Amino acid sequence: MDLQLKGKVAVVTGGGRGIGLAMALGLAEEGAHVAVAEIDEESAEKAVAEIMKRGIKSVAVRTDVTQPASVKAMVERVEAELGGIQILVNNAARLPGFLTFVEEKNSGGSAELWANIVDVCYHGVINCTAAVIEGMVERKYGKIINMASDAGKVGEPRQAVYAGAKGAIIAFTKSIAKEAGRYGVNVNAICPSMTKTEAVRQMLSADFEAKVVKAYPMRRLGEPQDIANLAVFLASDCAGWITGQAISVNGGYATA
Ligand SMILES: NC(=O)c1ccc[n+]([C@@H]2O[C@H](COP(=O)([O-])OP(=O)(O)OC[C@H]3O[C@@H](n4cnc5c(N)ncnc54)[C@H](O)[C@@H]3O)[C@@H](O)[C@H]2O)c1
C-alpha cells in the first residue's frame, strides 16, 4: 500500500521519546518531513538526527504545549522551515504515577500535579489544534491524530485524573471532527493500553508485568511500534474516510 506521505509536513508533539518517537520515525520512514515539538530539547535533537538519516527534512523545536505562545512560535517556525502543517500528532503528555486517587490526594502537592496532568494532556491538545486548524481548513487538507488512552474510554484505577483528561481528548476529537470534516480535515484519537515505553518501563517490575499481562488476550503488552503503525495509517489518505473515531490498540485489553 502506498501511503503517499512523501513530502507531507508533520508535527509530532513530545516526539523525543517513547510512542512519539516511534510515530515520528514511522512518518519519516514513509517520506514525510517531521518536526519534533518537545519540551526536552536534547531528546528532540536526537530524534531529528535519526530522522534526517532517512534523507528528509526535519526540525527540533523546543515547545511547551501548555503555553499558547510557545505553540504559536513552534507552528510559525515549522511552517517557515518545512511548509504548511498537514499532519499534527498531539502526543505530549504527563503520565500518571500509578497511585489511587486517595493516595495521590494525600501524597502532597496533588493540586499542582492534577493541574499539570490536565494542562499537558488536555490543554496541550487544545493549544496545538488551535494553532494549526485554520491553516488546515484554508488549505482544505489536514490530519489530526490525538493520543488518548483506553483509560479515557473505560476508566482505569490508579490513573483517575489522567483518565479524565484522556476522556476529554476523546470528546474533543469527536467534536472537532464534526466541525472540520467538511473542510477535508480528519481528526481521530488513538487509545493505547499499557505500552512499554521508557516512562512505563520505569514503573513496571517483572512481577507486576507478569500479573497485568494476564488481562491482555494477546498475552503481551504493547510496543511503541504497535501504536506508530496505526498513527502512520491515520495520517495517510488511505484513512481518508475515517474521522471522529477513538481507536484502541491494546491486544484486546478493552473492547469498548
Ligand atoms: N505508554 C503507555 O502505556 C500509554 C498508554 C496509553 C496512552 N499513552 C499515551 O501515549 C502518548 C505517549 O506516551 P509515552 O509512554 O511515549 O510517554 P512519554 O512520557 O515517554 O513521552 C511523552 C513526551 O512528551 C514530552 N512532554 C511532556 N510535557 C511536555 C510539554 N509540556 N510540551 C511538550 N512536550 C512535552 C516529554 O518530554 C516526552 O518526550 C501519551 O499521550 C500517553 O498519554 C501511553
The ligand as an SDF file (V2000), in Angstrom:
LIG
                    3D

 44 48  0  0  0  0  0  0  0  0999 V2000
    2.8260    4.2120   27.3080 N   0  0  0  0  0  0  0  0  0  0  0  0
    1.5780    3.8320   27.5840 C   0  0  0  0  0  0  0  0  0  0  0  0
    1.3280    2.7730   28.2050 O   0  0  0  0  0  0  0  0  0  0  0  0
    0.4270    4.6720   27.1090 C   0  0  0  0  0  0  0  0  0  0  0  0
   -0.8660    4.1480   27.2260 C   0  0  0  0  0  0  0  0  0  0  0  0
   -1.9470    4.9240   26.8000 C   0  0  0  0  0  0  0  0  0  0  0  0
   -1.7270    6.1660   26.2460 C   0  0  0  0  0  0  0  0  0  0  0  0
   -0.4530    6.6440   26.1500 N   0  0  0  0  0  0  0  0  0  0  0  0
   -0.2700    7.9820   25.5700 C   0  0  0  0  0  0  0  0  0  0  0  0
    0.6740    7.9020   24.5150 O   0  0  0  0  0  0  0  0  0  0  0  0
    1.4540    9.1030   24.4650 C   0  0  0  0  0  0  0  0  0  0  0  0
    2.9380    8.7830   24.5880 C   0  0  0  0  0  0  0  0  0  0  0  0
    3.1840    8.0380   25.7790 O   0  0  0  0  0  0  0  0  0  0  0  0
    4.6690    7.6420   26.1940 P   0  0  0  0  0  0  0  0  0  0  0  0
    4.5780    6.4550   27.0750 O   0  0  0  0  0  0  0  0  0  0  0  0
    5.5460    7.5930   24.9880 O   0  0  0  0  0  0  0  0  0  0  0  0
    5.0510    8.9180   27.1120 O   0  0  0  0  0  0  0  0  0  0  0  0
    6.4790    9.5910   27.4320 P   0  0  0  0  0  0  0  0  0  0  0  0
    6.3750   10.1770   28.7840 O   0  0  0  0  0  0  0  0  0  0  0  0
    7.5730    8.6320   27.1480 O   0  0  0  0  0  0  0  0  0  0  0  0
    6.5630   10.7430   26.3340 O   0  0  0  0  0  0  0  0  0  0  0  0
    5.8810   11.9500   26.4770 C   0  0  0  0  0  0  0  0  0  0  0  0
    6.7210   13.0250   25.8210 C   0  0  0  0  0  0  0  0  0  0  0  0
    6.0350   14.2680   25.9740 O   0  0  0  0  0  0  0  0  0  0  0  0
    7.0020   15.2760   26.2790 C   0  0  0  0  0  0  0  0  0  0  0  0
    6.3530   16.3650   27.0080 N   0  0  0  0  0  0  0  0  0  0  0  0
    5.9410   16.3490   28.2980 C   0  0  0  0  0  0  0  0  0  0  0  0
    5.4300   17.5390   28.6300 N   0  0  0  0  0  0  0  0  0  0  0  0
    5.5000   18.3170   27.5220 C   0  0  0  0  0  0  0  0  0  0  0  0
    5.1060   19.6520   27.2370 C   0  0  0  0  0  0  0  0  0  0  0  0
    4.5420   20.4320   28.1770 N   0  0  0  0  0  0  0  0  0  0  0  0
    5.3110   20.1420   25.9920 N   0  0  0  0  0  0  0  0  0  0  0  0
    5.8950   19.3660   25.0400 C   0  0  0  0  0  0  0  0  0  0  0  0
    6.3070   18.0890   25.2640 N   0  0  0  0  0  0  0  0  0  0  0  0
    6.0940   17.5810   26.4840 C   0  0  0  0  0  0  0  0  0  0  0  0
    8.0540   14.5550   27.1340 C   0  0  0  0  0  0  0  0  0  0  0  0
    9.2850   15.2550   27.1310 O   0  0  0  0  0  0  0  0  0  0  0  0
    8.1110   13.1930   26.4550 C   0  0  0  0  0  0  0  0  0  0  0  0
    9.0880   13.1340   25.4560 O   0  0  0  0  0  0  0  0  0  0  0  0
    0.9250    9.9750   25.6110 C   0  0  0  0  0  0  0  0  0  0  0  0
   -0.0670   10.8310   25.1220 O   0  0  0  0  0  0  0  0  0  0  0  0
    0.3280    8.9660   26.5680 C   0  0  0  0  0  0  0  0  0  0  0  0
   -0.6510    9.5290   27.3990 O   0  0  0  0  0  0  0  0  0  0  0  0
    0.6250    5.9220   26.5760 C   0  0  0  0  0  0  0  0  0  0  0  0
  1  2  1  0
  2  3  2  0
  2  4  1  0
  4  5  1  0
  4 44  2  0
  5  6  2  0
  6  7  1  0
  7  8  2  0
  8  9  1  0
  8 44  1  0
  9 10  1  0
  9 42  1  0
 10 11  1  0
 11 12  1  0
 11 40  1  0
 12 13  1  0
 13 14  1  0
 14 15  2  0
 14 16  1  0
 14 17  1  0
 17 18  1  0
 18 19  2  0
 18 20  1  0
 18 21  1  0
 21 22  1  0
 22 23  1  0
 23 24  1  0
 23 38  1  0
 24 25  1  0
 25 26  1  0
 25 36  1  0
 26 27  1  0
 26 35  1  0
 27 28  2  0
 28 29  1  0
 29 30  1  0
 29 35  2  0
 30 31  1  0
 30 32  2  0
 32 33  1  0
 33 34  2  0
 34 35  1  0
 36 37  1  0
 36 38  1  0
 38 39  1  0
 40 41  1  0
 40 42  1  0
 42 43  1  0
M  CHG  2   8   1  16  -1
M  END
$$$$
